[in-house]
Amino acid sequence: MSRKHAIIKGTFILTATGFATRFMGFFYRIFLSHAFGEEGVGLYQLIFPIYALCFSLTAAGIETALSRCVARRLACGQKKEARELLYTSLIFTAVLSCIVTILLQYYAPLLAESFLQDTRCTDFLILLSYAFPFAAIHSCIVGYYLGAKETGVPAISQLIEQTARILSVYLIYRFSLMKGAETSVIFAVAGLIFGEISSSLYCFFCIRKGSFLAPLPKLKLTSFLGCMKELLFLSCPLTANRVLLNILQSVETISIPIRLEMSGLLRSEALSTYGVLTGMALPCILFPSAITNSVSTMLLPAVAEIQAQNDKKEMSSLIQKSVYCCIFLGSMCCVFLLAFGGFIGSFLFHSPLAGKFITAMSWLCPFLYTNNTLISILNGIGKTYLSFAVNSLSLGIRIASVFVFIPLYGIYGYLWGLLASQIFIFLFCLGYMYYYSLRLQ
């Protein structure tokens, strides 16, 4: 199969899966808002910065680095070395995630009170901690298969994770109602764990039983150390990128309700507004990005492979076509959401406020969808430090809007900052891609 066909096939599989999981997640959000209320959804959303931070520390950087390294190894016919990279990443991330689990359980009360500013999140964080060892296994195996441009296992594991998450929460909720027990949004946190357990077990089963990856009898210490050196060289800037970005995003997330209170809202109103924005409107905006996320996922190993083969013409063509397609898709979604955003919010979520947010954020689409692809290309050509700098500056713009504009203009002050940050990434990355294309000629 040619590289072009492999990218198209992989993108199609991941896109179909992405749409399916987002479609399921869309109605899952509606269920959460109806079952636990807007404030409950807002409370649930508060823990995601901690979730993202811990995942970044344990697996996110390794997954991206592993995908790139495996793509380069397989392009050179080094299948055994590619398998050694996978086993090394599994050992390392499993140990690291167990350490993070213990630390999160110990410091959960402190994080809930001092950082999240809501002690009700303590039990959420303790329960959430059990997800990370399973998430690490899932992430590494997915990274390997994506590096090999085999998207079947990642796609099915994504479907299994989403199905297990939604089904477990619904069953727990229905069982509690039948027994007359108190219902809580903590059920949704339990769903995260069930989802990660299910997907990691499926991925592990594929690795052990599938013919695609033969079992590796023994991993020598020298091989382990060599693989660790290679993975850490690439993953450290990626991990630092993710960690710093998640810290900044955490500051942003925690500060939004607080600054909304300073604009004149009550605590419950601030949490409800935040819940509507992040739990209802933003998932709607991100729904079509399943396509661009799939393109980005397939581009990273493809770009790494092309770079290893030093095919300058194909590299330049791939970058241009990917960017043009993403801009076109984002522009079409922008027009659609401008026209129907209000109807979507009122009809699906029974929230006119969600409709207003969807309409206001529709201008993000052309930039948001394209930026995922541009950042993926930067990582694929090894410019991980540059993507780190761009994302950090972008978040700086968003945080400035939280502290400066929300007290003055309410939540719309933040939306203006969000748009400005995406435009910044878009213009910077386009400028660098133009410079990089000139160097290839």
Backbone torsions as a table, in degrees:
resi	resn	phi	psi	omega
1	MET	NA	130.9	179.9
2	SER	-67.7	162.5	-179.4
3	ARG	-63.0	-38.9	179.7
4	LYS	-61.9	-46.1	-179.6
5	HIS	-67.3	-35.1	178.1
6	ALA	-63.7	-41.9	178.7
7	ILE	-65.2	-44.7	-179.1
8	ILE	-63.8	-46.0	-179.5
9	LYS	-62.7	-47.0	179.8
10	GLY	-63.0	-41.1	178.5
11	THR	-63.0	-42.1	179.6
12	PHE	-62.2	-46.1	-179.5
13	ILE	-62.8	-47.6	-179.0
14	LEU	-67.4	-35.4	178.7
15	THR	-66.5	-46.0	178.7
16	ALA	-59.9	-42.8	177.9
17	THR	-66.6	-42.0	179.5
18	GLY	-61.4	-43.0	177.8
19	PHE	-64.8	-40.2	-179.7
20	ALA	-63.7	-46.2	-178.8
21	THR	-69.6	-36.1	178.1
22	ARG	-70.7	-36.2	175.6
23	PHE	-61.5	-45.4	176.5
24	MET	-63.0	-44.6	-179.8
25	GLY	-64.7	-31.9	179.3
26	PHE	-60.0	-50.5	179.9
27	PHE	-73.9	-25.0	174.1
28	TYR	-64.6	-40.8	176.8
29	ARG	-63.2	-39.9	177.7
30	ILE	-62.6	-43.3	177.9
31	PHE	-60.8	-45.2	179.9
32	LEU	-61.1	-42.5	-177.7
33	SER	-66.9	-35.2	178.8
34	HIS	-76.7	-36.5	-176.1
35	ALA	-79.3	-37.2	-172.4
36	PHE	-120.0	-4.2	176.4
37	GLY	82.9	164.3	-178.4
38	GLU	-63.7	-38.2	179.1
39	GLU	-67.2	-38.4	177.6
40	GLY	-63.3	-41.2	177.1
41	VAL	-63.8	-40.6	177.3
42	GLY	-61.8	-40.7	178.2
43	LEU	-65.0	-42.0	178.0
44	TYR	-62.1	-40.9	-179.5
45	GLN	-66.3	-24.3	-178.0
46	LEU	-62.4	-30.2	-175.1
47	ILE	-81.2	-11.4	-174.5
48	PHE	-68.2	-30.4	172.6
49	PRO	-60.5	-38.7	177.0
50	ILE	-66.9	-42.3	178.4
51	TYR	-59.9	-47.5	-178.8
52	ALA	-66.0	-38.5	179.9
53	LEU	-64.5	-46.5	-179.7
54	CYS	-65.9	-39.3	177.8
55	PHE	-65.5	-37.8	177.6
56	SER	-63.0	-40.0	179.4
57	LEU	-66.1	-34.9	-170.2
58	THR	-95.6	-36.0	-168.2
59	ALA	-143.8	-28.0	-168.9
60	ALA	-59.9	-47.3	179.8
61	GLY	-66.2	-40.0	179.3
62	ILE	-63.1	-40.3	-179.5
63	GLU	-59.6	-47.6	-179.6
64	THR	-66.0	-44.0	178.7
65	ALA	-63.3	-41.4	179.5
66	LEU	-62.7	-42.7	179.3
67	SER	-59.5	-43.9	-179.5
68	ARG	-68.2	-44.3	-178.6
69	CYS	-65.5	-41.7	179.7
70	VAL	-64.7	-40.6	178.7
71	ALA	-60.4	-42.4	179.9
72	ARG	-68.8	-39.8	179.4
73	ARG	-63.8	-48.0	-177.5
74	LEU	-68.7	-30.1	176.2
75	ALA	-64.2	-27.2	178.6
76	CYS	-97.4	6.5	178.5
77	GLY	76.9	17.9	-176.2
78	GLN	-97.6	73.5	-176.3
79	LYS	-68.9	-40.4	-179.2
80	LYS	-62.7	-43.0	179.0
81	GLU	-64.8	-35.3	177.7
82	ALA	-65.2	-39.9	178.0
83	ARG	-66.7	-37.0	178.1
84	GLU	-63.6	-36.6	176.3
85	LEU	-61.6	-41.8	179.4
86	LEU	-63.6	-49.0	-178.1
87	TYR	-62.7	-38.2	177.8
88	THR	-62.8	-44.7	-179.2
89	SER	-65.4	-36.7	178.6
90	LEU	-63.3	-45.4	-179.7
91	ILE	-63.1	-47.6	-175.7
92	PHE	-64.6	-48.8	-176.6
93	THR	-70.1	-32.1	178.6
94	ALA	-64.1	-44.6	178.9
95	VAL	-65.0	-45.8	-177.8
96	LEU	-63.8	-39.7	-178.4
97	SER	-68.9	-34.5	176.9
98	CYS	-65.3	-38.3	176.8
99	ILE	-64.0	-44.2	179.4
100	VAL	-63.5	-37.3	178.1
101	THR	-60.2	-46.7	-179.3
102	ILE	-64.3	-44.5	-178.2
103	LEU	-65.9	-39.2	-179.2
104	LEU	-66.6	-38.8	177.8
105	GLN	-64.1	-39.2	-177.6
106	TYR	-70.2	-40.7	-174.8
107	TYR	-98.6	8.7	-178.8
108	ALA	-56.1	-47.2	179.4
109	PRO	-60.0	-40.7	179.9
110	LEU	-65.9	-43.9	179.7
111	LEU	-64.4	-40.4	-179.2
112	ALA	-65.8	-41.5	-176.2
113	GLU	-79.0	-46.2	-172.1
114	SER	-88.9	-36.8	-173.1
115	PHE	-96.3	-52.0	-178.9
116	LEU	-81.9	-13.6	176.8
117	GLN	62.6	28.3	178.3
118	ASP	-156.6	110.0	-176.3
119	THR	-66.7	-16.1	177.7
120	ARG	-64.1	-16.7	-178.7
121	CYS	-83.0	-6.2	-177.2
122	THR	-58.3	-52.6	-179.5
123	ASP	-64.6	-31.9	177.8
124	PHE	-61.9	-45.2	-177.0
125	LEU	-68.2	-39.5	178.8
126	ILE	-62.0	-45.4	179.4
127	LEU	-67.5	-39.3	-178.7
128	LEU	-61.6	-31.1	-173.9
129	SER	-59.2	-27.4	-177.6
130	TYR	-72.4	-10.1	-177.1
131	ALA	-79.2	-24.3	-166.9
132	PHE	-69.8	-39.9	176.4
133	PRO	-59.7	-39.2	179.0
134	PHE	-71.2	-37.7	178.2
135	ALA	-64.0	-34.3	-179.9
136	ALA	-66.4	-45.0	177.9
137	ILE	-60.8	-48.4	179.3
138	HIS	-57.6	-46.0	-175.4
139	SER	-64.4	-44.6	-178.3
140	CYS	-65.3	-44.1	-178.8
141	ILE	-66.6	-39.7	175.9
142	VAL	-62.1	-42.8	178.3
143	GLY	-59.4	-39.2	178.2
144	TYR	-64.0	-50.4	-177.6
145	TYR	-64.6	-35.7	177.7
146	LEU	-68.0	-38.1	176.7
147	GLY	-62.3	-32.5	177.3
148	ALA	-86.4	2.5	-178.3
149	LYS	59.2	32.1	173.9
150	GLU	-106.0	100.7	-170.2
151	THR	-95.2	-3.0	-176.8
152	GLY	-61.7	-51.5	-178.4
153	VAL	-64.6	-47.7	176.3
154	PRO	-57.6	-39.2	-178.4
155	ALA	-66.9	-48.1	-178.9
156	ILE	-66.1	-39.1	179.3
157	SER	-63.6	-34.6	176.9
158	GLN	-65.7	-42.0	177.3
159	LEU	-64.8	-42.0	179.5
160	ILE	-63.5	-42.7	-179.9
161	GLU	-61.0	-48.2	-177.9
162	GLN	-66.3	-40.9	-179.8
163	THR	-64.2	-46.6	-179.9
164	ALA	-63.3	-38.3	-179.8
165	ARG	-63.2	-51.8	-176.2
166	ILE	-67.2	-46.2	-176.3
167	LEU	-64.3	-41.0	-179.3
168	SER	-65.0	-42.1	179.8
169	VAL	-65.7	-43.0	-179.6
170	TYR	-63.2	-44.0	-179.0
171	LEU	-65.8	-42.3	178.0
172	ILE	-62.6	-41.8	-179.6
173	TYR	-64.0	-47.2	179.8
174	ARG	-64.5	-39.0	179.4
175	PHE	-64.7	-40.0	178.7
176	SER	-65.0	-39.8	178.2
177	LEU	-65.0	-39.7	179.5
178	MET	-64.3	-36.7	-178.3
179	LYS	-87.0	-3.6	-178.9
180	GLY	72.2	19.0	-179.2
181	ALA	-83.0	163.5	-179.5
182	GLU	-73.3	136.2	177.4
183	THR	-98.9	147.1	-177.8
184	SER	-147.4	154.0	178.7
185	VAL	-68.5	-7.0	174.4
186	ILE	-62.8	-20.5	175.1
187	PHE	-58.9	-36.2	179.7
188	ALA	-67.4	-33.1	176.2
189	VAL	-66.3	-41.9	176.3
190	ALA	-60.9	-34.6	178.2
191	GLY	-63.0	-35.5	176.3
192	LEU	-58.7	-41.9	-178.7
193	ILE	-67.9	-46.6	179.0
194	PHE	-59.9	-37.6	178.7
195	GLY	-64.5	-45.1	-179.7
196	GLU	-67.5	-39.7	178.8
197	ILE	-61.3	-46.7	-177.2
198	SER	-63.5	-46.6	-177.3
199	SER	-69.0	-38.0	179.8
200	SER	-67.9	-37.7	177.5
201	LEU	-64.8	-41.0	177.6
202	TYR	-63.1	-45.9	-179.5
203	CYS	-63.0	-42.2	179.5
204	PHE	-64.4	-38.8	177.5
205	PHE	-62.1	-41.7	179.2
206	CYS	-63.9	-38.7	179.8
207	ILE	-67.3	-41.8	-176.4
208	ARG	-75.9	-35.9	-172.5
209	LYS	-106.4	-20.8	-175.1
210	GLY	-73.2	150.8	178.6
211	SER	-79.3	-13.6	-177.8
212	PHE	-65.7	-34.9	-178.3
213	LEU	-126.2	108.6	177.6
214	ALA	-73.5	141.9	180.0
215	PRO	-59.5	140.4	178.4
216	LEU	-97.5	111.7	-172.6
217	PRO	-60.3	-40.8	-173.8
218	LYS	-151.1	135.7	177.7
219	LEU	-109.2	110.4	-177.4
220	LYS	-69.9	153.6	-178.4
221	LEU	-61.7	-40.5	-179.8
222	THR	-63.6	-40.2	177.9
223	SER	-66.1	-41.3	179.5
224	PHE	-60.3	-47.3	-178.2
225	LEU	-66.2	-38.0	178.2
226	GLY	-65.5	-42.1	177.7
227	CYS	-65.8	-40.3	179.2
228	MET	-62.2	-40.8	179.7
229	LYS	-61.7	-44.2	179.9
230	GLU	-66.8	-44.7	-178.7
231	LEU	-66.2	-42.8	-177.9
232	LEU	-68.6	-33.5	179.6
233	PHE	-59.7	-40.4	179.4
234	LEU	-86.6	-35.2	-173.3
235	SER	-80.7	-26.3	-177.4
236	CYS	-59.5	-50.6	175.9
237	PRO	-63.6	-35.2	177.3
238	LEU	-66.0	-43.2	178.4
239	THR	-65.6	-45.2	177.1
240	ALA	-59.2	-40.1	176.7
241	ASN	-58.4	-53.6	-178.6
242	ARG	-62.1	-44.3	-176.8
243	VAL	-64.0	-49.0	-179.9
244	LEU	-63.1	-42.4	179.0
245	LEU	-63.1	-39.4	179.5
246	ASN	-70.8	-33.3	174.4
247	ILE	-63.8	-46.0	178.6
248	LEU	-64.5	-40.0	177.1
249	GLN	-65.3	-34.6	177.4
250	SER	-65.3	-44.2	176.4
251	VAL	-59.3	-42.9	178.9
252	GLU	-62.1	-48.5	-176.2
253	THR	-63.7	-46.3	-178.0
254	ILE	-68.8	-32.1	-175.3
255	SER	-77.8	-26.4	-175.8
256	ILE	-59.0	-52.8	178.2
257	PRO	-61.0	-37.2	-179.4
258	ILE	-65.2	-45.1	180.0
259	ARG	-70.4	-29.1	175.1
260	LEU	-65.0	-36.3	175.3
261	GLU	-62.7	-36.9	179.1
262	MET	-68.5	-22.0	178.0
263	SER	-82.3	-4.1	175.5
264	GLY	119.0	1.6	-179.9
265	LEU	-89.5	153.2	171.5
266	LEU	-75.0	165.4	-178.9
267	ARG	-58.7	-44.8	-179.7
268	SER	-65.2	-37.9	178.5
269	GLU	-67.5	-39.4	179.1
270	ALA	-63.9	-44.1	178.4
271	LEU	-65.8	-37.6	178.3
272	SER	-65.1	-43.9	177.9
273	THR	-61.7	-42.9	178.7
274	TYR	-65.4	-39.5	178.4
275	GLY	-64.5	-40.9	178.3
276	VAL	-64.6	-42.6	-178.1
277	LEU	-64.7	-52.4	-172.5
278	THR	-89.8	-26.5	-176.8
279	GLY	-97.3	-15.4	-177.8
280	MET	-124.7	-57.9	-174.1
281	ALA	-71.1	-46.7	-176.4
282	LEU	-64.1	-42.9	174.8
283	PRO	-58.5	-32.5	177.3
284	CYS	-67.2	-42.8	178.2
285	ILE	-63.4	-38.9	-176.0
286	LEU	-81.9	-9.1	-175.2
287	PHE	-55.5	-50.1	-179.3
288	PRO	-69.6	-15.3	-178.1
289	SER	-69.2	-1.7	172.5
290	ALA	-56.0	-34.3	179.7
291	ILE	-68.9	-52.4	-176.9
292	THR	-68.1	-32.3	176.1
293	ASN	-65.0	-38.0	177.8
294	SER	-66.0	-43.3	176.5
295	VAL	-59.3	-45.3	-179.5
296	SER	-61.6	-42.2	-179.2
297	THR	-62.7	-41.2	-179.6
298	MET	-77.6	-27.0	-177.8
299	LEU	-68.7	-37.6	-174.3
300	LEU	-58.1	-55.1	178.0
301	PRO	-67.2	-32.4	179.6
302	ALA	-65.2	-43.6	178.9
303	VAL	-64.1	-41.5	178.4
304	ALA	-62.3	-39.7	-179.9
305	GLU	-67.9	-44.3	179.1
306	ILE	-63.2	-40.1	179.3
307	GLN	-63.6	-39.9	178.9
308	ALA	-63.6	-32.6	179.8
309	GLN	-90.6	-3.8	175.8
310	ASN	57.3	42.3	178.2
311	ASP	-94.6	89.4	-172.5
312	LYS	-67.8	-38.8	-177.9
313	LYS	-65.1	-45.1	179.9
314	GLU	-66.6	-36.2	179.1
315	MET	-61.6	-48.4	-179.2
316	SER	-62.6	-43.1	179.9
317	SER	-64.3	-42.4	-179.0
318	LEU	-62.9	-42.5	-179.6
319	ILE	-63.2	-48.0	-177.4
320	GLN	-62.8	-47.4	-177.9
321	LYS	-64.2	-39.6	-179.1
322	SER	-64.2	-45.4	-178.3
323	VAL	-65.7	-44.0	-179.3
324	TYR	-62.0	-42.4	-179.4
325	CYS	-64.5	-40.7	-179.4
326	CYS	-67.7	-39.7	177.8
327	ILE	-63.4	-42.5	179.5
328	PHE	-62.4	-47.1	179.9
329	LEU	-61.3	-45.0	-179.7
330	GLY	-62.1	-38.4	179.9
331	SER	-66.9	-41.1	178.3
332	MET	-64.4	-42.0	179.2
333	CYS	-66.3	-35.9	178.4
334	CYS	-60.5	-47.4	179.9
335	VAL	-62.8	-43.4	-179.0
336	PHE	-62.7	-46.1	-176.9
337	LEU	-72.1	-30.4	174.1
338	LEU	-62.3	-37.1	-177.1
339	ALA	-80.0	-37.2	-170.4
340	PHE	-121.5	7.4	-178.2
341	GLY	-58.8	-44.2	-179.9
342	GLY	-62.9	-41.1	179.0
343	PHE	-65.3	-41.8	-179.2
344	ILE	-60.8	-45.6	-179.2
345	GLY	-63.7	-43.1	-178.4
346	SER	-73.3	-38.7	-175.3
347	PHE	-76.7	-46.4	-174.6
348	LEU	-83.3	-43.2	-174.2
349	PHE	-103.8	-6.1	-175.4
350	HIS	55.0	37.5	-176.6
351	SER	-136.5	103.2	175.5
352	PRO	-58.2	-30.9	178.8
353	LEU	-64.4	-40.4	176.8
354	ALA	-59.7	-40.5	177.6
355	GLY	-61.4	-40.9	177.9
356	LYS	-64.2	-41.8	179.6
357	PHE	-65.8	-40.7	179.7
358	ILE	-61.6	-44.6	179.0
359	THR	-63.1	-43.6	-178.5
360	ALA	-65.6	-37.4	-176.8
361	MET	-86.3	-2.3	-179.8
362	SER	-60.1	-28.4	-180.0
363	TRP	-66.7	-15.3	178.5
364	LEU	-71.3	-27.9	-166.3
365	CYS	-53.6	-51.0	-177.7
366	PRO	-59.7	-36.1	-178.1
367	PHE	-82.3	-44.9	-176.1
368	LEU	-61.2	-45.5	-177.2
369	TYR	-69.0	-38.5	-179.2
370	THR	-73.5	-33.9	-176.6
371	ASN	-63.0	-35.9	177.5
372	ASN	-58.5	-41.9	-180.0
373	THR	-68.5	-43.0	-179.0
374	LEU	-63.1	-43.0	179.1
375	ILE	-65.9	-38.7	178.5
376	SER	-62.9	-39.7	177.8
377	ILE	-65.0	-41.8	177.0
378	LEU	-58.2	-45.8	178.7
379	ASN	-65.8	-36.6	-178.9
380	GLY	-65.1	-34.3	178.8
381	ILE	-89.5	7.8	174.5
382	GLY	88.6	8.7	-179.2
383	LYS	-89.9	55.3	-176.5
384	THR	-68.7	-32.9	178.9
385	TYR	-68.3	-34.6	179.9
386	LEU	-69.2	-42.7	177.5
387	SER	-63.7	-34.6	176.5
388	PHE	-61.9	-46.0	-179.0
389	ALA	-65.0	-42.5	-178.6
390	VAL	-63.9	-46.9	-179.6
391	ASN	-64.3	-36.7	179.8
392	SER	-65.3	-44.8	179.0
393	LEU	-65.3	-37.1	177.9
394	SER	-62.6	-44.6	178.4
395	LEU	-66.2	-32.8	175.8
396	GLY	-59.6	-39.6	177.1
397	ILE	-63.8	-43.4	-179.4
398	ARG	-64.7	-43.4	-179.5
399	ILE	-65.5	-38.1	176.9
400	ALA	-60.8	-38.9	179.0
401	SER	-67.1	-33.4	178.2
402	VAL	-63.5	-47.4	-174.3
403	PHE	-80.4	-29.6	-175.0
404	VAL	-95.9	-45.9	-168.9
405	PHE	-95.9	-29.5	179.9
406	ILE	-61.4	-46.6	178.3
407	PRO	-60.1	-26.7	-177.5
408	LEU	-89.9	-42.1	-171.9
409	TYR	-120.1	5.5	-179.1
410	GLY	75.6	-157.9	-174.7
411	ILE	-63.9	-25.3	-180.0
412	TYR	-68.5	-24.5	173.4
413	GLY	-62.4	-37.3	177.2
414	TYR	-69.7	-39.6	-179.7
415	LEU	-64.0	-34.9	175.7
416	TRP	-64.4	-42.2	178.2
417	GLY	-65.3	-36.7	178.6
418	LEU	-63.0	-42.8	178.3
419	LEU	-64.5	-43.5	-180.0
420	ALA	-62.0	-38.8	-178.9
421	SER	-67.1	-38.4	179.1
422	GLN	-70.7	-36.4	176.4
423	ILE	-64.1	-39.3	178.8
424	PHE	-60.7	-48.5	178.9
425	ILE	-60.0	-44.6	-177.8
426	PHE	-59.0	-50.9	-177.1
427	LEU	-67.4	-41.3	-179.3
428	PHE	-64.3	-48.8	-177.4
429	CYS	-66.3	-38.6	176.8
430	LEU	-62.1	-41.1	177.7
431	GLY	-61.6	-43.0	-179.7
432	TYR	-70.1	-38.2	178.3
433	MET	-63.0	-38.0	177.0
434	TYR	-63.6	-43.9	177.5
435	TYR	-63.4	-41.3	-178.9
436	TYR	-67.5	-38.7	178.3
437	SER	-64.6	-37.4	177.4
438	LEU	-64.6	-36.3	178.9
439	ARG	-68.3	-29.0	-179.1
440	LEU	-74.0	-22.6	-175.6
441	GLN	-77.5	NA	NA
